[in-house]
């Protein structure tokens, strides 16, 4: 799988260098967003489940829309 991720990002960049490539959440794995030339997989970002959960609650009304919680998740 690790090799496939590198091949995927390489192929996407060859087809569209301006593409933004976001990986599913892989917490504490900086190599996902490290350039391939440096041993990583070359993704631009990783999706954060904590951010997703807070945003879903705010947007769907399931739970209280707490903008402070959203800001806290974004800031890390």
CHARMM internal coordinates of N, CA and C (Angstrom, degrees):
IC EDIT
DIST 1 N 1 CA 1.4279
DIST 1 CA 1 C 1.5312
ANGL 1 N 1 CA 1 C 112.54
DIST 1 C 2 N 1.3385
ANGL 1 CA 1 C 2 N 115.87
DIHE 1 N 1 CA 1 C 2 N -37.33
DIST 2 N 2 CA 1.4593
ANGL 1 C 2 N 2 CA 119.97
DIHE 1 CA 1 C 2 N 2 CA -177.98
DIST 2 CA 2 C 1.5305
ANGL 2 N 2 CA 2 C 110.75
DIHE 1 C 2 N 2 CA 2 C -61.53
DIST 2 C 3 N 1.3276
ANGL 2 CA 2 C 3 N 116.76
DIHE 2 N 2 CA 2 C 3 N -44.29
DIST 3 N 3 CA 1.4651
ANGL 2 C 3 N 3 CA 121.12
DIHE 2 CA 2 C 3 N 3 CA 178.26
DIST 3 CA 3 C 1.5303
ANGL 3 N 3 CA 3 C 110.16
DIHE 2 C 3 N 3 CA 3 C -64.08
DIST 3 C 4 N 1.3196
ANGL 3 CA 3 C 4 N 117.34
DIHE 3 N 3 CA 3 C 4 N -41.65
DIST 4 N 4 CA 1.4573
ANGL 3 C 4 N 4 CA 121.40
DIHE 3 CA 3 C 4 N 4 CA 179.90
DIST 4 CA 4 C 1.5314
ANGL 4 N 4 CA 4 C 111.46
DIHE 3 C 4 N 4 CA 4 C -59.79
DIST 4 C 5 N 1.3314
ANGL 4 CA 4 C 5 N 117.48
DIHE 4 N 4 CA 4 C 5 N -40.59
DIST 5 N 5 CA 1.4675
ANGL 4 C 5 N 5 CA 119.96
DIHE 4 CA 4 C 5 N 5 CA 179.15
DIST 5 CA 5 C 1.5258
ANGL 5 N 5 CA 5 C 111.11
DIHE 4 C 5 N 5 CA 5 C -60.30
DIST 5 C 6 N 1.3204
ANGL 5 CA 5 C 6 N 116.92
DIHE 5 N 5 CA 5 C 6 N -41.71
DIST 6 N 6 CA 1.4610
ANGL 5 C 6 N 6 CA 120.47
DIHE 5 CA 5 C 6 N 6 CA 177.86
DIST 6 CA 6 C 1.5166
ANGL 6 N 6 CA 6 C 111.91
DIHE 5 C 6 N 6 CA 6 C -66.27
DIST 6 C 7 N 1.3213
ANGL 6 CA 6 C 7 N 116.78
DIHE 6 N 6 CA 6 C 7 N -41.32
DIST 7 N 7 CA 1.4621
ANGL 6 C 7 N 7 CA 120.92
DIHE 6 CA 6 C 7 N 7 CA 178.01
DIST 7 CA 7 C 1.5250
ANGL 7 N 7 CA 7 C 110.65
DIHE 6 C 7 N 7 CA 7 C -64.10
DIST 7 C 8 N 1.3162
ANGL 7 CA 7 C 8 N 116.30
DIHE 7 N 7 CA 7 C 8 N -38.21
DIST 8 N 8 CA 1.4625
ANGL 7 C 8 N 8 CA 121.50
DIHE 7 CA 7 C 8 N 8 CA 179.65
DIST 8 CA 8 C 1.5312
ANGL 8 N 8 CA 8 C 111.14
DIHE 7 C 8 N 8 CA 8 C -63.13
DIST 8 C 9 N 1.3245
ANGL 8 CA 8 C 9 N 116.75
DIHE 8 N 8 CA 8 C 9 N -51.67
DIST 9 N 9 CA 1.4645
ANGL 8 C 9 N 9 CA 118.90
DIHE 8 CA 8 C 9 N 9 CA -178.73
DIST 9 CA 9 C 1.5247
ANGL 9 N 9 CA 9 C 111.25
DIHE 8 C 9 N 9 CA 9 C -65.96
DIST 9 C 10 N 1.3097
ANGL 9 CA 9 C 10 N 117.80
DIHE 9 N 9 CA 9 C 10 N -36.02
DIST 10 N 10 CA 1.4661
ANGL 9 C 10 N 10 CA 121.08
DIHE 9 CA 9 C 10 N 10 CA 177.20
DIST 10 CA 10 C 1.5239
ANGL 10 N 10 CA 10 C 110.75
DIHE 9 C 10 N 10 CA 10 C -62.93
DIST 10 C 11 N 1.3208
ANGL 10 CA 10 C 11 N 117.04
DIHE 10 N 10 CA 10 C 11 N -44.94
DIST 11 N 11 CA 1.4645
ANGL 10 C 11 N 11 CA 121.21
DIHE 10 CA 10 C 11 N 11 CA -179.77
DIST 11 CA 11 C 1.5253
ANGL 11 N 11 CA 11 C 111.58
DIHE 10 C 11 N 11 CA 11 C -65.55
DIST 11 C 12 N 1.3262
ANGL 11 CA 11 C 12 N 116.82
DIHE 11 N 11 CA 11 C 12 N -41.51
DIST 12 N 12 CA 1.4683
ANGL 11 C 12 N 12 CA 120.16
DIHE 11 CA 11 C 12 N 12 CA 179.34
DIST 12 CA 12 C 1.5226
ANGL 12 N 12 CA 12 C 110.17
DIHE 11 C 12 N 12 CA 12 C -63.40
DIST 12 C 13 N 1.3179
ANGL 12 CA 12 C 13 N 117.23
DIHE 12 N 12 CA 12 C 13 N -45.07
DIST 13 N 13 CA 1.4697
ANGL 12 C 13 N 13 CA 120.76
DIHE 12 CA 12 C 13 N 13 CA -179.68
DIST 13 CA 13 C 1.5283
ANGL 13 N 13 CA 13 C 111.86
DIHE 12 C 13 N 13 CA 13 C -64.72
DIST 13 C 14 N 1.3387
ANGL 13 CA 13 C 14 N 117.05
DIHE 13 N 13 CA 13 C 14 N -34.53
DIST 14 N 14 CA 1.4654
ANGL 13 C 14 N 14 CA 120.50
DIHE 13 CA 13 C 14 N 14 CA 177.45
DIST 14 CA 14 C 1.5261
ANGL 14 N 14 CA 14 C 110.51
DIHE 13 C 14 N 14 CA 14 C -66.13
DIST 14 C 15 N 1.3081
ANGL 14 CA 14 C 15 N 117.09
DIHE 14 N 14 CA 14 C 15 N -37.06
DIST 15 N 15 CA 1.4664
ANGL 14 C 15 N 15 CA 122.38
DIHE 14 CA 14 C 15 N 15 CA -178.88
DIST 15 CA 15 C 1.5281
ANGL 15 N 15 CA 15 C 111.40
DIHE 14 C 15 N 15 CA 15 C -78.53
DIST 15 C 16 N 1.3467
ANGL 15 CA 15 C 16 N 116.57
DIHE 15 N 15 CA 15 C 16 N -40.82
DIST 16 N 16 CA 1.4594
ANGL 15 C 16 N 16 CA 120.98
DIHE 15 CA 15 C 16 N 16 CA -177.40
DIST 16 CA 16 C 1.5256
ANGL 16 N 16 CA 16 C 109.43
DIHE 15 C 16 N 16 CA 16 C -148.51
DIST 16 C 17 N 1.3308
ANGL 16 CA 16 C 17 N 117.41
DIHE 16 N 16 CA 16 C 17 N 92.47
DIST 17 N 17 CA 1.4710
ANGL 16 C 17 N 17 CA 120.51
DIHE 16 CA 16 C 17 N 17 CA -177.68
DIST 17 CA 17 C 1.5253
ANGL 17 N 17 CA 17 C 114.39
DIHE 16 C 17 N 17 CA 17 C -60.70
DIST 17 C 18 N 1.3288
ANGL 17 CA 17 C 18 N 117.49
DIHE 17 N 17 CA 17 C 18 N -18.54
DIST 18 N 18 CA 1.4653
ANGL 17 C 18 N 18 CA 120.72
DIHE 17 CA 17 C 18 N 18 CA -179.64
DIST 18 CA 18 C 1.5228
ANGL 18 N 18 CA 18 C 113.14
DIHE 17 C 18 N 18 CA 18 C -90.27
DIST 18 C 19 N 1.3276
ANGL 18 CA 18 C 19 N 117.72
DIHE 18 N 18 CA 18 C 19 N -2.24
DIST 19 N 19 CA 1.4651
ANGL 18 C 19 N 19 CA 121.64
DIHE 18 CA 18 C 19 N 19 CA -179.58
DIST 19 CA 19 C 1.5222
ANGL 19 N 19 CA 19 C 110.25
DIHE 18 C 19 N 19 CA 19 C -63.04
DIST 19 C 20 N 1.3175
ANGL 19 CA 19 C 20 N 115.93
DIHE 19 N 19 CA 19 C 20 N 143.83
DIST 20 N 20 CA 1.4636
ANGL 19 C 20 N 20 CA 122.18
DIHE 19 CA 19 C 20 N 20 CA 173.81
DIST 20 CA 20 C 1.5232
ANGL 20 N 20 CA 20 C 106.19
DIHE 19 C 20 N 20 CA 20 C -103.02
DIST 20 C 21 N 1.3290
ANGL 20 CA 20 C 21 N 115.77
DIHE 20 N 20 CA 20 C 21 N 121.37
DIST 21 N 21 CA 1.4582
ANGL 20 C 21 N 21 CA 121.14
DIHE 20 CA 20 C 21 N 21 CA -174.45
DIST 21 CA 21 C 1.5312
ANGL 21 N 21 CA 21 C 108.62
DIHE 20 C 21 N 21 CA 21 C -110.29
DIST 21 C 22 N 1.3374
ANGL 21 CA 21 C 22 N 115.51
DIHE 21 N 21 CA 21 C 22 N 118.95
DIST 22 N 22 CA 1.4605
ANGL 21 C 22 N 22 CA 121.43
DIHE 21 CA 21 C 22 N 22 CA -176.27
DIST 22 CA 22 C 1.5229
ANGL 22 N 22 CA 22 C 109.10
DIHE 21 C 22 N 22 CA 22 C -117.20
DIST 22 C 23 N 1.3204
ANGL 22 CA 22 C 23 N 115.89
DIHE 22 N 22 CA 22 C 23 N 127.34
DIST 23 N 23 CA 1.4669
ANGL 22 C 23 N 23 CA 122.17
DIHE 22 CA 22 C 23 N 23 CA 179.33
DIST 23 CA 23 C 1.5220
ANGL 23 N 23 CA 23 C 110.20
DIHE 22 C 23 N 23 CA 23 C -88.99
DIST 23 C 24 N 1.3188
ANGL 23 CA 23 C 24 N 115.57
DIHE 23 N 23 CA 23 C 24 N 156.36
DIST 24 N 24 CA 1.4616
ANGL 23 C 24 N 24 CA 121.37
DIHE 23 CA 23 C 24 N 24 CA 170.27
DIST 24 CA 24 C 1.5160
ANGL 24 N 24 CA 24 C 107.45
DIHE 23 C 24 N 24 CA 24 C -63.26
DIST 24 C 25 N 1.2944
ANGL 24 CA 24 C 25 N 116.58
DIHE 24 N 24 CA 24 C 25 N 162.29
DIST 25 N 25 CA 1.4675
ANGL 24 C 25 N 25 CA 119.85
DIHE 24 CA 24 C 25 N 25 CA -176.64
DIST 25 CA 25 C 1.5277
ANGL 25 N 25 CA 25 C 111.77
DIHE 24 C 25 N 25 CA 25 C -61.11
DIST 25 C 26 N 1.3125
ANGL 25 CA 25 C 26 N 114.75
DIHE 25 N 25 CA 25 C 26 N 124.89
DIST 26 N 26 CA 1.4590
ANGL 25 C 26 N 26 CA 123.01
DIHE 25 CA 25 C 26 N 26 CA 172.73
DIST 26 CA 26 C 1.5221
ANGL 26 N 26 CA 26 C 105.72
DIHE 25 C 26 N 26 CA 26 C -134.39
DIST 26 C 27 N 1.3351
ANGL 26 CA 26 C 27 N 116.87
DIHE 26 N 26 CA 26 C 27 N 77.52
DIST 27 N 27 CA 1.4620
ANGL 26 C 27 N 27 CA 120.21
DIHE 26 CA 26 C 27 N 27 CA -171.63
DIST 27 CA 27 C 1.5237
ANGL 27 N 27 CA 27 C 112.99
DIHE 26 C 27 N 27 CA 27 C -58.33
DIST 27 C 28 N 1.3186
ANGL 27 CA 27 C 28 N 113.86
DIHE 27 N 27 CA 27 C 28 N 144.44
DIST 28 N 28 CA 1.4568
ANGL 27 C 28 N 28 CA 122.10
DIHE 27 CA 27 C 28 N 28 CA 176.21
DIST 28 CA 28 C 1.5215
ANGL 28 N 28 CA 28 C 113.49
DIHE 27 C 28 N 28 CA 28 C 61.31
DIST 28 C 29 N 1.3235
ANGL 28 CA 28 C 29 N 116.57
DIHE 28 N 28 CA 28 C 29 N 27.39
DIST 29 N 29 CA 1.4605
ANGL 28 C 29 N 29 CA 119.98
DIHE 28 CA 28 C 29 N 29 CA 178.30
DIST 29 CA 29 C 1.5227
ANGL 29 N 29 CA 29 C 108.11
DIHE 28 C 29 N 29 CA 29 C -123.69
DIST 29 C 30 N 1.3233
ANGL 29 CA 29 C 30 N 115.20
DIHE 29 N 29 CA 29 C 30 N 81.12
DIST 30 N 30 CA 1.4643
ANGL 29 C 30 N 30 CA 121.38
DIHE 29 CA 29 C 30 N 30 CA -177.43
DIST 30 CA 30 C 1.5246
ANGL 30 N 30 CA 30 C 112.98
DIHE 29 C 30 N 30 CA 30 C -61.27
DIST 30 C 31 N 1.3258
ANGL 30 CA 30 C 31 N 117.67
DIHE 30 N 30 CA 30 C 31 N -23.28
DIST 31 N 31 CA 1.4640
ANGL 30 C 31 N 31 CA 120.02
DIHE 30 CA 30 C 31 N 31 CA -178.15
DIST 31 CA 31 C 1.5230
ANGL 31 N 31 CA 31 C 112.73
DIHE 30 C 31 N 31 CA 31 C -63.87
DIST 31 C 32 N 1.3155
ANGL 31 CA 31 C 32 N 118.27
DIHE 31 N 31 CA 31 C 32 N -20.01
DIST 32 N 32 CA 1.4670
ANGL 31 C 32 N 32 CA 120.63
DIHE 31 CA 31 C 32 N 32 CA 177.94
DIST 32 CA 32 C 1.5258
ANGL 32 N 32 CA 32 C 110.23
DIHE 31 C 32 N 32 CA 32 C -61.87
DIST 32 C 33 N 1.3285
ANGL 32 CA 32 C 33 N 117.69
DIHE 32 N 32 CA 32 C 33 N -40.30
DIST 33 N 33 CA 1.4691
ANGL 32 C 33 N 33 CA 121.20
DIHE 32 CA 32 C 33 N 33 CA -177.79
DIST 33 CA 33 C 1.5273
ANGL 33 N 33 CA 33 C 112.85
DIHE 32 C 33 N 33 CA 33 C -102.21
DIST 33 C 34 N 1.3150
ANGL 33 CA 33 C 34 N 117.27
DIHE 33 N 33 CA 33 C 34 N 7.83
DIST 34 N 34 CA 1.4630
ANGL 33 C 34 N 34 CA 121.51
DIHE 33 CA 33 C 34 N 34 CA 174.13
DIST 34 CA 34 C 1.5296
ANGL 34 N 34 CA 34 C 107.94
DIHE 33 C 34 N 34 CA 34 C -81.81
DIST 34 C 35 N 1.3298
ANGL 34 CA 34 C 35 N 118.35
DIHE 34 N 34 CA 34 C 35 N 138.77
DIST 35 N 35 CA 1.4738
ANGL 34 C 35 N 35 CA 119.97
DIHE 34 CA 34 C 35 N 35 CA 178.69
DIST 35 CA 35 C 1.5325
ANGL 35 N 35 CA 35 C 112.09
DIHE 34 C 35 N 35 CA 35 C -56.01
DIST 35 C 36 N 1.3093
ANGL 35 CA 35 C 36 N 116.09
DIHE 35 N 35 CA 35 C 36 N 148.74
DIST 36 N 36 CA 1.4614
ANGL 35 C 36 N 36 CA 121.56
DIHE 35 CA 35 C 36 N 36 CA -179.97
DIST 36 CA 36 C 1.5287
ANGL 36 N 36 CA 36 C 110.37
DIHE 35 C 36 N 36 CA 36 C -58.65
DIST 36 C 37 N 1.3142
ANGL 36 CA 36 C 37 N 116.85
DIHE 36 N 36 CA 36 C 37 N -38.29
DIST 37 N 37 CA 1.4729
ANGL 36 C 37 N 37 CA 120.80
DIHE 36 CA 36 C 37 N 37 CA 179.96
DIST 37 CA 37 C 1.5273
ANGL 37 N 37 CA 37 C 111.97
DIHE 36 C 37 N 37 CA 37 C -60.24
DIST 37 C 38 N 1.3266
ANGL 37 CA 37 C 38 N 116.42
DIHE 37 N 37 CA 37 C 38 N -21.95
DIST 38 N 38 CA 1.4653
ANGL 37 C 38 N 38 CA 121.10
DIHE 37 CA 37 C 38 N 38 CA 179.70
DIST 38 CA 38 C 1.5269
ANGL 38 N 38 CA 38 C 112.55
DIHE 37 C 38 N 38 CA 38 C -104.35
DIST 38 C 39 N 1.3218
ANGL 38 CA 38 C 39 N 117.05
DIHE 38 N 38 CA 38 C 39 N 16.41
DIST 39 N 39 CA 1.4602
ANGL 38 C 39 N 39 CA 121.11
DIHE 38 CA 38 C 39 N 39 CA 176.71
DIST 39 CA 39 C 1.5121
ANGL 39 N 39 CA 39 C 115.47
DIHE 38 C 39 N 39 CA 39 C 92.88
DIST 39 C 40 N 1.3323
ANGL 39 CA 39 C 40 N 117.25
DIHE 39 N 39 CA 39 C 40 N 1.80
DIST 40 N 40 CA 1.4578
ANGL 39 C 40 N 40 CA 120.55
DIHE 39 CA 39 C 40 N 40 CA 179.53
DIST 40 CA 40 C 1.5104
ANGL 40 N 40 CA 40 C 111.79
DIHE 39 C 40 N 40 CA 40 C -93.20
DIST 40 C 41 N 1.3393
ANGL 40 CA 40 C 41 N 115.18
DIHE 40 N 40 CA 40 C 41 N -162.91
DIST 41 N 41 CA 1.4646
ANGL 40 C 41 N 41 CA 120.48
DIHE 40 CA 40 C 41 N 41 CA -178.86
DIST 41 CA 41 C 1.5145
ANGL 41 N 41 CA 41 C 113.00
DIHE 40 C 41 N 41 CA 41 C -110.59
DIST 41 C 42 N 1.3196
ANGL 41 CA 41 C 42 N 119.59
DIHE 41 N 41 CA 41 C 42 N -6.19
DIST 42 N 42 CA 1.4530
ANGL 41 C 42 N 42 CA 122.25
DIHE 41 CA 41 C 42 N 42 CA 169.81
DIST 42 CA 42 C 1.5199
ANGL 42 N 42 CA 42 C 117.33
DIHE 41 C 42 N 42 CA 42 C 80.53
DIST 42 C 43 N 1.3192
ANGL 42 CA 42 C 43 N 118.26
DIHE 42 N 42 CA 42 C 43 N 16.26
DIST 43 N 43 CA 1.4646
ANGL 42 C 43 N 43 CA 119.49
DIHE 42 CA 42 C 43 N 43 CA 175.34
DIST 43 CA 43 C 1.5232
ANGL 43 N 43 CA 43 C 109.17
DIHE 42 C 43 N 43 CA 43 C -74.12
DIST 43 C 44 N 1.3359
ANGL 43 CA 43 C 44 N 116.07
DIHE 43 N 43 CA 43 C 44 N 154.11
DIST 44 N 44 CA 1.4625
ANGL 43 C 44 N 44 CA 120.69
DIHE 43 CA 43 C 44 N 44 CA 178.79
DIST 44 CA 44 C 1.5228
ANGL 44 N 44 CA 44 C 112.50
DIHE 43 C 44 N 44 CA 44 C -82.77
DIST 44 C 45 N 1.3238
ANGL 44 CA 44 C 45 N 116.75
DIHE 44 N 44 CA 44 C 45 N -28.56
DIST 45 N 45 CA 1.4652
ANGL 44 C 45 N 45 CA 120.90
DIHE 44 CA 44 C 45 N 45 CA -175.94
DIST 45 CA 45 C 1.5212
ANGL 45 N 45 CA 45 C 109.06
DIHE 44 C 45 N 45 CA 45 C -160.40
DIST 45 C 46 N 1.3408
ANGL 45 CA 45 C 46 N 114.96
DIHE 45 N 45 CA 45 C 46 N 169.80
DIST 46 N 46 CA 1.4596
ANGL 45 C 46 N 46 CA 122.26
DIHE 45 CA 45 C 46 N 46 CA 173.88
DIST 46 CA 46 C 1.5221
ANGL 46 N 46 CA 46 C 108.59
DIHE 45 C 46 N 46 CA 46 C -125.67
DIST 46 C 47 N 1.3056
ANGL 46 CA 46 C 47 N 116.05
DIHE 46 N 46 CA 46 C 47 N 138.07
DIST 47 N 47 CA 1.4649
ANGL 46 C 47 N 47 CA 120.99
DIHE 46 CA 46 C 47 N 47 CA 176.47
DIST 47 CA 47 C 1.5177
ANGL 47 N 47 CA 47 C 108.63
DIHE 46 C 47 N 47 CA 47 C -71.49
DIST 47 C 48 N 1.3172
ANGL 47 CA 47 C 48 N 117.69
DIHE 47 N 47 CA 47 C 48 N 135.18
DIST 48 N 48 CA 1.4587
ANGL 47 C 48 N 48 CA 122.07
DIHE 47 CA 47 C 48 N 48 CA 179.19
DIST 48 CA 48 C 1.5216
ANGL 48 N 48 CA 48 C 111.40
DIHE 47 C 48 N 48 CA 48 C -104.71
DIST 48 C 49 N 1.3182
ANGL 48 CA 48 C 49 N 117.99
DIHE 48 N 48 CA 48 C 49 N 120.18
DIST 49 N 49 CA 1.4636
ANGL 48 C 49 N 49 CA 121.06
DIHE 48 CA 48 C 49 N 49 CA -179.92
DIST 49 CA 49 C 1.5229
ANGL 49 N 49 CA 49 C 112.66
DIHE 48 C 49 N 49 CA 49 C -60.78
DIST 49 C 50 N 1.3321
ANGL 49 CA 49 C 50 N 117.74
DIHE 49 N 49 CA 49 C 50 N -37.13
DIST 50 N 50 CA 1.4655
ANGL 49 C 50 N 50 CA 119.72
DIHE 49 CA 49 C 50 N 50 CA -179.85
DIST 50 CA 50 C 1.5323
ANGL 50 N 50 CA 50 C 109.95
DIHE 49 C 50 N 50 CA 50 C -61.65
DIST 50 C 51 N 1.3164
ANGL 50 CA 50 C 51 N 117.32
DIHE 50 N 50 CA 50 C 51 N -43.40
DIST 51 N 51 CA 1.4593
ANGL 50 C 51 N 51 CA 121.64
DIHE 50 CA 50 C 51 N 51 CA 177.29
DIST 51 CA 51 C 1.5296
ANGL 51 N 51 CA 51 C 110.15
DIHE 50 C 51 N 51 CA 51 C -62.92
DIST 51 C 52 N 1.3101
ANGL 51 CA 51 C 52 N 116.70
DIHE 51 N 51 CA 51 C 52 N -45.35
DIST 52 N 52 CA 1.4638
ANGL 51 C 52 N 52 CA 121.86
DIHE 51 CA 51 C 52 N 52 CA -179.73
DIST 52 CA 52 C 1.5234
ANGL 52 N 52 CA 52 C 111.20
DIHE 51 C 52 N 52 CA 52 C -58.65
DIST 52 C 53 N 1.3265
ANGL 52 CA 52 C 53 N 116.82
DIHE 52 N 52 CA 52 C 53 N -46.48
DIST 53 N 53 CA 1.4628
ANGL 52 C 53 N 53 CA 120.62
DIHE 52 CA 52 C 53 N 53 CA -177.53
DIST 53 CA 53 C 1.5270
ANGL 53 N 53 CA 53 C 112.00
DIHE 52 C 53 N 53 CA 53 C -64.10
DIST 53 C 54 N 1.3279
ANGL 53 CA 53 C 54 N 117.31
DIHE 53 N 53 CA 53 C 54 N -42.98
DIST 54 N 54 CA 1.4674
ANGL 53 C 54 N 54 CA 120.82
DIHE 53 CA 53 C 54 N 54 CA 179.64
DIST 54 CA 54 C 1.5204
ANGL 54 N 54 CA 54 C 110.40
DIHE 53 C 54 N 54 CA 54 C -67.63
DIST 54 C 55 N 1.3315
ANGL 54 CA 54 C 55 N 118.03
DIHE 54 N 54 CA 54 C 55 N -41.92
DIST 55 N 55 CA 1.4684
ANGL 54 C 55 N 55 CA 120.82
DIHE 54 CA 54 C 55 N 55 CA 179.53
DIST 55 CA 55 C 1.5292
ANGL 55 N 55 CA 55 C 111.15
DIHE 54 C 55 N 55 CA 55 C -65.25
DIST 55 C 56 N 1.3260
ANGL 55 CA 55 C 56 N 117.23
DIHE 55 N 55 CA 55 C 56 N -41.86
DIST 56 N 56 CA 1.4605
ANGL 55 C 56 N 56 CA 119.96
DIHE 55 CA 55 C 56 N 56 CA 179.56
DIST 56 CA 56 C 1.5207
ANGL 56 N 56 CA 56 C 110.19
DIHE 55 C 56 N 56 CA 56 C -61.04
DIST 56 C 57 N 1.3190
ANGL 56 CA 56 C 57 N 117.50
DIHE 56 N 56 CA 56 C 57 N -43.54
DIST 57 N 57 CA 1.4615
ANGL 56 C 57 N 57 CA 121.01
DIHE 56 CA 56 C 57 N 57 CA 178.85
DIST 57 CA 57 C 1.5300
ANGL 57 N 57 CA 57 C 110.38
DIHE 56 C 57 N 57 CA 57 C -61.99
DIST 57 C 58 N 1.3259
ANGL 57 CA 57 C 58 N 116.95
DIHE 57 N 57 CA 57 C 58 N -41.32
DIST 58 N 58 CA 1.4666
ANGL 57 C 58 N 58 CA 120.43
DIHE 57 CA 57 C 58 N 58 CA -179.17
DIST 58 CA 58 C 1.5259
ANGL 58 N 58 CA 58 C 111.87
DIHE 57 C 58 N 58 CA 58 C -68.42
DIST 58 C 59 N 1.3263
ANGL 58 CA 58 C 59 N 116.80
DIHE 58 N 58 CA 58 C 59 N -39.06
DIST 59 N 59 CA 1.4632
ANGL 58 C 59 N 59 CA 120.56
DIHE 58 CA 58 C 59 N 59 CA -174.69
DIST 59 CA 59 C 1.5248
ANGL 59 N 59 CA 59 C 113.93
DIHE 58 C 59 N 59 CA 59 C -82.88
DIST 59 C 60 N 1.3154
ANGL 59 CA 59 C 60 N 117.36
DIHE 59 N 59 CA 59 C 60 N -26.59
DIST 60 N 60 CA 1.4632
ANGL 59 C 60 N 60 CA 119.86
DIHE 59 CA 59 C 60 N 60 CA -177.18
DIST 60 CA 60 C 1.5158
ANGL 60 N 60 CA 60 C 113.13
DIHE 59 C 60 N 60 CA 60 C -100.79
DIST 60 C 61 N 1.3302
ANGL 60 CA 60 C 61 N 116.61
DIHE 60 N 60 CA 60 C 61 N -9.23
DIST 61 N 61 CA 1.4575
ANGL 60 C 61 N 61 CA 119.36
DIHE 60 CA 60 C 61 N 61 CA -178.70
DIST 61 CA 61 C 1.5108
ANGL 61 N 61 CA 61 C 112.86
DIHE 60 C 61 N 61 CA 61 C 81.57
DIST 61 C 62 N 1.3080
ANGL 61 CA 61 C 62 N 117.87
DIHE 61 N 61 CA 61 C 62 N 5.70
DIST 62 N 62 CA 1.4611
ANGL 61 C 62 N 62 CA 121.37
DIHE 61 CA 61 C 62 N 62 CA 177.00
DIST 62 CA 62 C 1.5191
ANGL 62 N 62 CA 62 C 107.65
DIHE 61 C 62 N 62 CA 62 C -85.65
DIST 62 C 63 N 1.2944
ANGL 62 CA 62 C 63 N 115.88
DIHE 62 N 62 CA 62 C 63 N 97.94
DIST 63 N 63 CA 1.4546
ANGL 62 C 63 N 63 CA 120.98
DIHE 62 CA 62 C 63 N 63 CA -172.70
DIST 63 CA 63 C 1.5222
ANGL 63 N 63 CA 63 C 107.89
DIHE 62 C 63 N 63 CA 63 C 99.69
DIST 63 C 64 N 1.2915
ANGL 63 CA 63 C 64 N 116.44
DIHE 63 N 63 CA 63 C 64 N 174.62
DIST 64 N 64 CA 1.4618
ANGL 63 C 64 N 64 CA 118.88
DIHE 63 CA 63 C 64 N 64 CA -178.46
DIST 64 CA 64 C 1.5215
ANGL 64 N 64 CA 64 C 109.99
DIHE 63 C 64 N 64 CA 64 C -85.82
DIST 64 C 65 N 1.3390
ANGL 64 CA 64 C 65 N 117.46
DIHE 64 N 64 CA 64 C 65 N 133.41
DIST 65 N 65 CA 1.4685
ANGL 64 C 65 N 65 CA 119.98
DIHE 64 CA 64 C 65 N 65 CA 178.08
DIST 65 CA 65 C 1.5120
ANGL 65 N 65 CA 65 C 109.98
DIHE 64 C 65 N 65 CA 65 C -71.26
DIST 65 C 66 N 1.2966
ANGL 65 CA 65 C 66 N 116.78
DIHE 65 N 65 CA 65 C 66 N 91.94
DIST 66 N 66 CA 1.4502
ANGL 65 C 66 N 66 CA 123.05
DIHE 65 CA 65 C 66 N 66 CA -175.04
DIST 66 CA 66 C 1.5266
ANGL 66 N 66 CA 66 C 109.48
DIHE 65 C 66 N 66 CA 66 C -98.54
DIST 66 C 67 N 1.3381
ANGL 66 CA 66 C 67 N 116.66
DIHE 66 N 66 CA 66 C 67 N 97.59
DIST 67 N 67 CA 1.4531
ANGL 66 C 67 N 67 CA 120.86
DIHE 66 CA 66 C 67 N 67 CA -178.31
DIST 67 CA 67 C 1.5268
ANGL 67 N 67 CA 67 C 111.63
DIHE 66 C 67 N 67 CA 67 C -64.14
DIST 67 C 68 N 1.3204
ANGL 67 CA 67 C 68 N 117.39
DIHE 67 N 67 CA 67 C 68 N -28.70
DIST 68 N 68 CA 1.4566
ANGL 67 C 68 N 68 CA 120.49
DIHE 67 CA 67 C 68 N 68 CA 175.65
DIST 68 CA 68 C 1.5259
ANGL 68 N 68 CA 68 C 111.22
DIHE 67 C 68 N 68 CA 68 C -63.72
DIST 68 C 69 N 1.3315
ANGL 68 CA 68 C 69 N 116.27
DIHE 68 N 68 CA 68 C 69 N -38.67
DIST 69 N 69 CA 1.4657
ANGL 68 C 69 N 69 CA 120.17
DIHE 68 CA 68 C 69 N 69 CA 177.36
DIST 69 CA 69 C 1.5142
ANGL 69 N 69 CA 69 C 110.87
DIHE 68 C 69 N 69 CA 69 C -65.78
DIST 69 C 70 N 1.3295
ANGL 69 CA 69 C 70 N 116.24
DIHE 69 N 69 CA 69 C 70 N -39.77
DIST 70 N 70 CA 1.4606
ANGL 69 C 70 N 70 CA 119.99
DIHE 69 CA 69 C 70 N 70 CA 178.05
DIST 70 CA 70 C 1.5240
ANGL 70 N 70 CA 70 C 109.86
DIHE 69 C 70 N 70 CA 70 C -63.25
DIST 70 C 71 N 1.3137
ANGL 70 CA 70 C 71 N 117.43
DIHE 70 N 70 CA 70 C 71 N -46.44
DIST 71 N 71 CA 1.4594
ANGL 70 C 71 N 71 CA 120.71
DIHE 70 CA 70 C 71 N 71 CA 179.46
DIST 71 CA 71 C 1.5164
ANGL 71 N 71 CA 71 C 110.72
DIHE 70 C 71 N 71 CA 71 C -62.10
DIST 71 C 72 N 1.3124
ANGL 71 CA 71 C 72 N 118.43
DIHE 71 N 71 CA 71 C 72 N -38.31
DIST 72 N 72 CA 1.4548
ANGL 71 C 72 N 72 CA 121.72
DIHE 71 CA 71 C 72 N 72 CA 179.67
DIST 72 CA 72 C 1.5263
ANGL 72 N 72 CA 72 C 112.01
DIHE 71 C 72 N 72 CA 72 C -65.83
DIST 72 C 73 N 1.3261
ANGL 72 CA 72 C 73 N 116.99
DIHE 72 N 72 CA 72 C 73 N -38.57
DIST 73 N 73 CA 1.4518
ANGL 72 C 73 N 73 CA 120.55
DIHE 72 CA 72 C 73 N 73 CA 178.84
DIST 73 CA 73 C 1.5147
ANGL 73 N 73 CA 73 C 110.53
DIHE 72 C 73 N 73 CA 73 C -68.82
DIST 73 C 74 N 1.3277
ANGL 73 CA 73 C 74 N 117.18
DIHE 73 N 73 CA 73 C 74 N -40.63
DIST 74 N 74 CA 1.4629
ANGL 73 C 74 N 74 CA 121.27
DIHE 73 CA 73 C 74 N 74 CA -179.45
DIST 74 CA 74 C 1.5233
ANGL 74 N 74 CA 74 C 110.75
DIHE 73 C 74 N 74 CA 74 C -65.21
DIST 74 C 75 N 1.3263
ANGL 74 CA 74 C 75 N 117.23
DIHE 74 N 74 CA 74 C 75 N -39.99
DIST 75 N 75 CA 1.4533
ANGL 74 C 75 N 75 CA 120.72
DIHE 74 CA 74 C 75 N 75 CA -177.94
DIST 75 CA 75 C 1.5163
ANGL 75 N 75 CA 75 C 112.65
DIHE 74 C 75 N 75 CA 75 C -76.53
DIST 75 C 76 N 1.3055
ANGL 75 CA 75 C 76 N 116.97
DIHE 75 N 75 CA 75 C 76 N -14.30
DIST 76 N 76 CA 1.4557
ANGL 75 C 76 N 76 CA 120.40
DIHE 75 CA 75 C 76 N 76 CA 175.51
DIST 76 CA 76 C 1.4529
ANGL 76 N 76 CA 76 C 112.81
DIHE 75 C 76 N 76 CA 76 C 93.20
END
COOR INIT
IC SEED 1 N 1 CA 1 C
IC BUILD
